[in-house]
Amino acid sequence: MDRCPVVSFDHNSAAHASDPAGDYRRLRAEAAVGYTEAHGGYWILADYASVFDAARDDSVFSSRRSEHGGTGLSVLIPKTPSPRHIPIEMDPPEFRGYRRIVNEIASPSAVAKLKPMIAGYVTRFVDGVIEAGECDFGQLVKVPAVVTVDWLGLPLSHWERFAFAHHTVVAEVAGSPNYRQATEVDFPELHALIRATIAERRADPGDDLISWFVRQEVPAEDGTVRVLDDDEVFGIVDLLLAGGVDTTASLVGQTLVWLDRHHDVRQRLIDEPELLPRAIEEFLRFFAPAPALARTIAKDAPFHGCTLKEGDRALLAWASANRDPAQFENPDTLDIDRWPNRHLSFGLGVHRCVGSHLGRAMAQQLLGEVLRRMPDYRIDHDGVVAYPQQGSSAGFGVIPATFTPGAREGA
């Protein structure tokens, strides 16, 4: 394969999960672009330059769903069973009409309107534990899941099942009891619930997001426009759920654990809460809650000294690019004053994460309230439990914490 070596690497392995940053550091030293035989074989892009170039070249690095690498979600290796997600599993030009729709509901101005709802749920979650003086931060940081379900207009009574299912397929080992529960029981039932909700909103629209989606239009093949069909609405809704229920929770959980080991930084953020927005950019770089996404090679092409073949699979490692010393000074040091901070945790190019503004808003509200209302929290680090896999979703599932009890603030 020209001068691109075959490397020993598997982002879903237990060895990787034990030290993802160290594994990527080793990989960058060995090969910025290499080929691993894990999961049927795939290219692994580990440095900033290769990830940057690949993410901006949809003509070679395709996101479109295909049969290459098996069936299922095209942006994961290995693919997980899933209906097509829209528009993340599309390429331009088809991609653009659908992305315009989701851009509108996730723009900074749209997110600003959601901030009261976000604040209300954060207050409710913190109120639920503040008097006890102890809780599992792994549960507290699930606020984004209920916000996402409410935002979309799905039944709130099922928010925990949505959170469990979408988290499990990226963070648990395939074939484990939880994975089988999610894929064989929860997803079929939840998908049926989403489709039923779409049908109800099409027949009797309300003021929720699904009601808005069923009225949106995309370009038709004959040059006119047409209304989104039910499958397309489902693909958008399921994608927003997948992105909304887990990534911000992962970011906040990892950040809270780190801040308990760095009390000086925590105290600074407590004393100067205006520093939090810039600090969140560094937390995003350092923790990269969605560490990597996959692409399929659409045509034979040279790339950074390697020869890519049509149908090959490639993994764009955002987390590794974020630690590349060629791009970031002292990349393994978390520095809340780092600026500019051109991290890739939201991806790059046309497929850059549409939920970036919402994710930032939820992270800022959650972290801000924990620091304000539980400023002396302590974490039992021996009791912290990491996700079994750290390849597609990084973080901790259990984070036992204690703090000085406080008073409820909500109704």
Backbone torsions as a table, in degrees:
resi	resn	phi	psi	omega
1	MET	NA	57.5	-177.4
2	ASP	54.9	-131.6	-179.5
3	ARG	-104.7	23.7	176.7
4	CYS	-99.2	116.6	-172.4
5	PRO	-79.0	160.2	166.7
6	VAL	-81.9	127.2	-175.1
7	VAL	-116.0	158.8	174.6
8	SER	-92.2	106.6	-175.8
9	PHE	-159.9	137.5	174.4
10	ASP	-152.3	105.5	-175.8
11	HIS	-68.0	-11.6	177.3
12	ASN	-100.0	6.3	-175.7
13	SER	-83.1	160.5	175.9
14	ALA	-64.6	-35.5	179.2
15	ALA	-62.5	-42.5	177.8
16	HIS	-65.7	-42.4	-178.3
17	ALA	-62.6	-27.3	-178.8
18	SER	-72.3	-23.7	179.9
19	ASP	-162.2	73.0	-176.8
20	PRO	-59.0	-44.0	-178.4
21	ALA	-63.4	-41.4	178.3
22	GLY	-66.8	-37.8	179.3
23	ASP	-65.5	-42.3	178.1
24	TYR	-68.7	-34.6	177.4
25	ARG	-62.2	-45.0	176.2
26	ARG	-59.9	-43.8	-177.3
27	LEU	-64.6	-43.3	179.5
28	ARG	-61.6	-36.6	178.6
29	ALA	-69.3	-30.9	-177.8
30	GLU	-84.1	-43.1	-177.1
31	ALA	-166.5	118.1	176.6
32	ALA	-62.9	-36.0	173.6
33	VAL	-130.4	121.7	-179.5
34	GLY	-141.3	177.4	-179.5
35	TYR	-124.4	128.6	176.7
36	THR	-112.5	147.4	-179.6
37	GLU	-91.2	1.8	178.1
38	ALA	-64.3	147.9	175.0
39	HIS	52.7	41.4	178.4
40	GLY	84.6	-1.8	177.7
41	GLY	99.1	132.2	174.7
42	TYR	-160.7	153.8	173.4
43	TRP	-77.6	139.9	176.2
44	ILE	-118.2	119.8	-179.3
45	LEU	-101.3	115.5	-167.3
46	ALA	-113.5	-21.1	-178.4
47	ASP	-101.5	167.2	-175.0
48	TYR	-62.5	-43.3	-175.1
49	ALA	-62.2	-45.0	-177.9
50	SER	-69.8	-40.5	178.8
51	VAL	-65.1	-42.6	178.7
52	PHE	-59.1	-47.1	-177.7
53	ASP	-68.0	-42.3	-177.9
54	ALA	-65.6	-41.2	-176.3
55	ALA	-65.9	-19.4	-178.1
56	ARG	-103.5	7.5	-178.5
57	ASP	-123.2	83.0	-178.7
58	ASP	-73.9	-14.9	178.9
59	SER	-71.3	-25.9	177.1
60	VAL	-105.5	-47.5	-176.3
61	PHE	-97.7	87.7	-172.5
62	SER	-84.5	141.7	173.9
63	SER	-98.2	-6.7	-175.3
64	ARG	-63.1	140.8	177.3
65	ARG	-65.0	133.7	178.4
66	SER	-147.8	176.6	179.2
67	GLU	-87.0	-7.3	178.6
68	HIS	-64.7	129.2	179.9
69	GLY	80.1	13.3	178.7
70	GLY	100.8	-174.4	-179.4
71	THR	-104.3	151.6	179.1
72	GLY	126.5	-163.4	-174.2
73	LEU	-65.2	119.2	-169.8
74	SER	-68.6	-22.0	-173.1
75	VAL	-93.2	10.9	176.2
76	LEU	-123.0	148.9	172.2
77	ILE	-127.2	120.4	-9.9
78	PRO	-69.0	161.8	-179.7
79	LYS	-67.2	141.4	175.2
80	THR	-101.0	148.9	179.1
81	PRO	-64.1	126.0	-177.2
82	SER	-168.0	142.9	167.5
83	PRO	-62.3	162.9	-177.6
84	ARG	-63.5	132.3	176.1
85	HIS	-94.0	133.3	-176.1
86	ILE	-119.5	132.3	4.8
87	PRO	-100.5	13.5	-174.2
88	ILE	-65.0	-24.6	178.0
89	GLU	-101.3	39.0	176.3
90	MET	-133.7	157.7	173.9
91	ASP	-117.7	158.2	171.5
92	PRO	-62.0	150.7	2.4
93	PRO	-85.0	-15.6	-178.6
94	GLU	-55.1	-37.6	-176.5
95	PHE	-55.8	-36.6	-165.3
96	ARG	-63.9	-41.9	-178.3
97	GLY	-63.5	-37.0	179.8
98	TYR	-76.0	-37.6	179.3
99	ARG	-65.9	-35.1	177.5
100	ARG	-57.6	-39.4	-179.0
101	ILE	-64.3	-49.8	-177.2
102	VAL	-73.0	-28.1	175.0
103	ASN	-58.5	-39.6	-175.6
104	GLU	-64.0	-36.6	-176.3
105	ILE	-90.4	-5.5	-179.1
106	ALA	-122.4	17.3	179.3
107	SER	-71.7	163.7	177.4
108	PRO	-54.6	-40.3	-179.5
109	SER	-68.7	-36.8	177.9
110	ALA	-67.6	-40.6	179.4
111	VAL	-66.2	-35.8	178.6
112	ALA	-56.8	-35.8	179.3
113	LYS	-71.2	-20.5	-179.7
114	LEU	-87.1	-12.2	-173.1
115	LYS	-60.1	-38.0	175.8
116	PRO	-61.2	-39.4	177.8
117	MET	-64.9	-44.3	178.7
118	ILE	-59.2	-47.3	-179.5
119	ALA	-61.5	-38.0	179.6
120	GLY	-63.7	-42.6	179.4
121	TYR	-70.1	-38.3	177.6
122	VAL	-61.4	-45.4	178.2
123	THR	-59.6	-43.2	-178.9
124	ARG	-63.3	-43.7	-179.5
125	PHE	-66.4	-43.6	179.6
126	VAL	-67.1	-41.5	177.0
127	ASP	-57.5	-32.4	-177.3
128	GLY	-67.4	-17.0	-177.6
129	VAL	-126.4	-13.2	-169.0
130	ILE	-62.5	-33.9	-178.2
131	GLU	-75.7	-22.3	-177.5
132	ALA	-79.3	-26.7	-179.1
133	GLY	77.5	9.0	176.6
134	GLU	-157.6	151.6	177.5
135	CYS	-169.8	175.1	172.3
136	ASP	-101.6	108.9	178.1
137	PHE	-59.6	-23.4	176.7
138	GLY	-62.0	-27.5	175.0
139	GLN	-88.1	-38.1	-179.3
140	LEU	-59.9	-38.2	-175.2
141	VAL	-79.1	7.2	176.4
142	LYS	-81.7	6.4	176.7
143	VAL	-49.3	-44.0	-179.0
144	PRO	-57.0	-28.7	179.9
145	ALA	-66.6	-47.7	-178.7
146	VAL	-70.7	-33.9	175.3
147	VAL	-60.7	-44.9	-178.2
148	THR	-64.4	-44.9	-179.8
149	VAL	-63.1	-42.8	179.1
150	ASP	-65.9	-45.0	179.6
151	TRP	-55.6	-42.8	-178.4
152	LEU	-73.7	-27.6	-177.5
153	GLY	95.3	20.4	176.1
154	LEU	-86.0	160.5	-178.4
155	PRO	-60.1	122.6	-176.5
156	LEU	-65.2	-24.3	-178.7
157	SER	-62.5	-15.3	-177.8
158	HIS	-106.6	10.2	-172.7
159	TRP	-62.0	-36.0	-179.0
160	GLU	-68.1	-34.2	177.0
161	ARG	-68.6	-40.5	175.6
162	PHE	-60.2	-45.1	-179.3
163	ALA	-61.7	-46.3	-178.8
164	PHE	-61.5	-48.7	-173.7
165	ALA	-65.7	-48.9	-177.1
166	HIS	-68.5	-33.9	177.0
167	HIS	-69.4	-42.8	-173.0
168	THR	-62.5	-39.9	-174.0
169	VAL	-70.8	-17.2	177.7
170	VAL	-108.2	-16.3	-174.2
171	ALA	-115.0	-12.5	-179.3
172	GLU	-107.9	159.5	-179.5
173	VAL	-73.4	131.9	178.6
174	ALA	-58.1	134.0	-179.1
175	GLY	92.2	-11.2	177.6
176	SER	-69.2	162.1	179.9
177	PRO	-55.6	-43.7	179.2
178	ASN	-64.3	-40.4	-179.6
179	TYR	-63.4	-43.1	179.8
180	ARG	-67.4	-37.9	177.1
181	GLN	-61.2	-43.2	-178.6
182	ALA	-67.0	-47.8	-172.4
183	THR	-81.1	-31.7	-174.6
184	GLU	-96.4	-22.8	-176.2
185	VAL	-118.7	-58.9	-172.0
186	ASP	-67.6	-50.1	-177.1
187	PHE	-61.0	-46.2	177.6
188	PRO	-56.3	-41.3	-179.2
189	GLU	-72.2	-40.9	180.0
190	LEU	-68.7	-38.1	177.4
191	HIS	-63.8	-39.1	176.8
192	ALA	-63.9	-37.7	177.9
193	LEU	-64.2	-43.6	178.9
194	ILE	-61.9	-46.3	-178.8
195	ARG	-64.0	-37.5	177.4
196	ALA	-65.4	-39.3	178.7
197	THR	-65.5	-40.6	177.7
198	ILE	-60.9	-45.0	179.4
199	ALA	-62.3	-40.4	179.1
200	GLU	-64.7	-43.0	-178.2
201	ARG	-70.7	-31.3	177.3
202	ARG	-68.7	-35.8	179.2
203	ALA	-78.6	-33.6	-176.2
204	ASP	-145.2	80.5	-175.0
205	PRO	-63.3	146.7	173.3
206	GLY	-114.9	-148.7	178.8
207	ASP	-111.0	19.7	-179.8
208	ASP	-91.3	175.4	-174.0
209	LEU	-69.1	-38.9	178.9
210	ILE	-62.7	-39.0	175.9
211	SER	-60.6	-34.7	178.3
212	TRP	-71.2	-42.6	-178.9
213	PHE	-60.5	-41.6	-174.6
214	VAL	-67.6	-9.9	178.6
215	ARG	-103.2	-2.6	-175.3
216	GLN	-81.1	156.3	-175.6
217	GLU	-121.3	149.5	174.8
218	VAL	-131.3	161.4	179.3
219	PRO	-62.7	138.1	175.5
220	ALA	-95.7	164.1	-177.0
221	GLU	-62.9	-26.4	-177.8
222	ASP	-88.9	9.1	177.7
223	GLY	92.9	-7.8	175.9
224	THR	-89.6	-163.2	174.8
225	VAL	-123.6	157.7	178.6
226	ARG	-142.3	158.7	178.7
227	VAL	-76.9	143.8	175.4
228	LEU	-54.6	137.2	174.6
229	ASP	-86.4	174.5	-174.6
230	ASP	-62.9	-38.2	179.1
231	ASP	-63.5	-38.5	179.8
232	GLU	-69.0	-41.7	176.3
233	VAL	-61.9	-43.0	178.0
234	PHE	-59.1	-44.9	-178.7
235	GLY	-61.2	-36.2	177.5
236	ILE	-71.5	-46.6	-177.8
237	VAL	-62.6	-44.0	-178.3
238	ASP	-66.4	-34.9	175.9
239	LEU	-65.3	-45.5	179.9
240	LEU	-62.6	-36.2	175.2
241	LEU	-64.4	-47.1	-177.7
242	ALA	-59.7	-40.2	-179.6
243	GLY	-78.8	-31.0	-171.8
244	GLY	-85.5	-28.0	-171.0
245	VAL	-84.4	-13.8	-168.5
246	ASP	-128.2	-39.1	-169.0
247	THR	-65.9	-45.9	-179.7
248	THR	-67.7	-37.4	175.6
249	ALA	-59.3	-42.3	177.8
250	SER	-61.0	-46.5	-178.9
251	LEU	-61.5	-48.7	-176.2
252	VAL	-67.3	-40.8	178.9
253	GLY	-61.1	-47.3	178.7
254	GLN	-62.6	-38.8	-179.8
255	THR	-64.9	-43.6	-179.4
256	LEU	-63.4	-39.0	177.5
257	VAL	-64.0	-45.3	-179.5
258	TRP	-63.3	-43.0	-178.4
259	LEU	-65.0	-25.8	177.1
260	ASP	-75.2	-14.0	174.5
261	ARG	-98.3	-6.3	-177.3
262	HIS	-136.2	73.5	-174.2
263	HIS	-64.1	-26.4	179.6
264	ASP	-65.8	-42.1	178.2
265	VAL	-68.2	-41.2	179.7
266	ARG	-60.7	-44.5	-179.8
267	GLN	-64.1	-36.6	178.2
268	ARG	-63.3	-40.9	178.7
269	LEU	-70.2	-31.2	175.5
270	ILE	-67.8	-43.9	-178.2
271	ASP	-74.1	-30.1	-176.9
272	GLU	-129.7	72.7	-176.2
273	PRO	-61.7	-17.4	177.7
274	GLU	-67.8	-13.0	177.5
275	LEU	-80.3	-12.3	-171.2
276	LEU	-61.5	-42.9	-179.1
277	PRO	-57.9	-43.8	178.0
278	ARG	-69.5	-37.7	178.4
279	ALA	-61.1	-37.6	-179.7
280	ILE	-61.9	-34.4	176.4
281	GLU	-62.4	-38.2	178.1
282	GLU	-73.1	-36.4	174.5
283	PHE	-61.5	-40.4	177.1
284	LEU	-61.4	-45.2	179.3
285	ARG	-62.2	-47.4	-170.5
286	PHE	-73.1	-36.7	-173.5
287	PHE	-103.3	-20.9	175.2
288	ALA	35.0	77.2	-173.3
289	PRO	-59.9	-28.2	172.0
290	ALA	-111.9	89.4	-166.1
291	PRO	-65.3	-26.2	-174.6
292	ALA	-162.1	149.0	172.9
293	LEU	-134.3	156.8	-172.7
294	ALA	-103.9	159.7	172.7
295	ARG	-136.4	164.4	175.1
296	THR	-116.3	132.8	-178.8
297	ILE	-72.0	121.2	-173.2
298	ALA	-86.2	-19.7	-179.8
299	LYS	-161.4	156.9	177.0
300	ASP	-58.4	135.1	-177.5
301	ALA	-162.3	144.6	170.3
302	PRO	-77.9	145.0	-179.6
303	PHE	-154.1	113.3	177.4
304	HIS	48.5	44.4	177.1
305	GLY	85.2	0.8	-179.9
306	CYS	-111.4	159.7	176.0
307	THR	-109.8	108.8	179.8
308	LEU	-88.8	142.9	-178.8
309	LYS	-114.6	143.6	177.4
310	GLU	-53.1	131.2	-179.6
311	GLY	95.0	-14.5	174.8
312	ASP	-61.7	155.2	174.5
313	ARG	-106.7	150.8	-178.9
314	ALA	-140.1	142.1	178.3
315	LEU	-111.8	120.0	177.4
316	LEU	-93.2	108.9	-172.2
317	ALA	-91.5	89.0	178.5
318	TRP	-56.8	-42.9	-176.8
319	ALA	-62.0	-37.8	179.0
320	SER	-71.7	-43.1	177.3
321	ALA	-58.7	-35.1	-179.7
322	ASN	-68.5	-13.7	179.6
323	ARG	-112.8	15.6	-177.7
324	ASP	-76.7	117.6	-178.8
325	PRO	-65.6	-16.4	176.0
326	ALA	-71.4	-19.2	-178.8
327	GLN	-110.2	-34.6	-174.6
328	PHE	-123.4	128.6	175.4
329	GLU	-71.1	135.7	-177.9
330	ASN	45.9	60.9	-171.3
331	PRO	-65.3	-22.7	-179.4
332	ASP	-91.4	10.4	174.5
333	THR	-108.0	127.9	176.6
334	LEU	-85.0	118.0	-175.9
335	ASP	-127.6	106.2	-175.1
336	ILE	-69.6	-8.8	176.5
337	ASP	-95.1	1.7	-177.1
338	ARG	-61.1	126.6	178.8
339	TRP	-166.1	134.2	-1.1
340	PRO	-69.2	163.3	-175.4
341	ASN	-133.9	87.3	-175.0
342	ARG	-90.9	55.9	178.2
343	HIS	-69.3	162.4	-177.9
344	LEU	-112.8	22.2	-174.8
345	SER	-66.9	-19.8	173.8
346	PHE	-100.0	11.7	-177.3
347	GLY	79.1	-163.9	-173.7
348	LEU	-159.3	159.8	177.9
349	GLY	79.2	-161.2	-175.0
350	VAL	-65.9	-23.3	-178.8
351	HIS	-92.8	13.1	177.3
352	ARG	-53.6	140.4	-171.5
353	CYS	-52.9	122.3	-179.5
354	VAL	-71.1	-21.0	-177.8
355	GLY	-91.8	16.0	-175.0
356	SER	-60.8	-42.0	-178.2
357	HIS	-69.0	-40.1	178.3
358	LEU	-67.6	-41.6	178.9
359	GLY	-60.8	-43.9	177.9
360	ARG	-61.8	-43.5	-178.5
361	ALA	-62.4	-42.5	-179.6
362	MET	-69.2	-40.2	179.3
363	ALA	-63.9	-42.2	-179.4
364	GLN	-64.5	-41.7	-179.7
365	GLN	-67.4	-44.5	-179.4
366	LEU	-64.6	-51.3	-179.2
367	LEU	-63.5	-42.1	-179.1
368	GLY	-60.5	-41.8	-178.5
369	GLU	-73.1	-37.0	175.7
370	VAL	-63.1	-44.3	-179.5
371	LEU	-67.2	-32.4	-179.7
372	ARG	-78.4	-41.7	-171.6
373	ARG	-99.4	-17.9	178.4
374	MET	-130.9	51.7	-170.4
375	PRO	-63.6	-22.1	-178.0
376	ASP	-103.6	20.4	-175.2
377	TYR	-57.4	147.3	175.6
378	ARG	-128.8	138.8	-179.1
379	ILE	-107.0	136.3	172.4
380	ASP	-80.9	92.6	-173.1
381	HIS	-66.1	-25.8	176.8
382	ASP	-69.8	-21.3	-179.1
383	GLY	-96.4	-2.7	179.3
384	VAL	-70.0	134.2	-179.6
385	VAL	-118.8	120.0	179.9
386	ALA	-80.2	158.2	172.1
387	TYR	-57.4	140.0	179.4
388	PRO	-58.3	-34.7	175.9
389	GLN	-120.1	142.9	-178.2
390	GLN	-121.9	14.7	-174.4
391	GLY	-79.7	-39.4	-177.9
392	SER	-111.6	-17.5	177.6
393	SER	-150.3	119.9	-174.9
394	ALA	-103.7	148.5	174.3
395	GLY	145.8	-163.0	-174.7
396	PHE	-124.3	135.4	179.1
397	GLY	-88.2	-32.6	180.0
398	VAL	-125.5	127.7	-178.7
399	ILE	-138.3	82.8	-177.7
400	PRO	-68.5	131.0	-175.8
401	ALA	-137.5	149.6	171.7
402	THR	-125.9	157.9	-177.6
403	PHE	-165.7	165.4	176.8
404	THR	-67.4	125.0	179.7
405	PRO	-57.4	149.8	179.0
406	GLY	-136.4	-174.8	-178.1
407	ALA	-95.9	151.1	173.9
408	ARG	-68.3	148.9	-179.3
409	GLU	-119.6	-15.1	-178.0
410	GLY	-90.6	177.5	178.4
411	ALA	-68.5	NA	NA
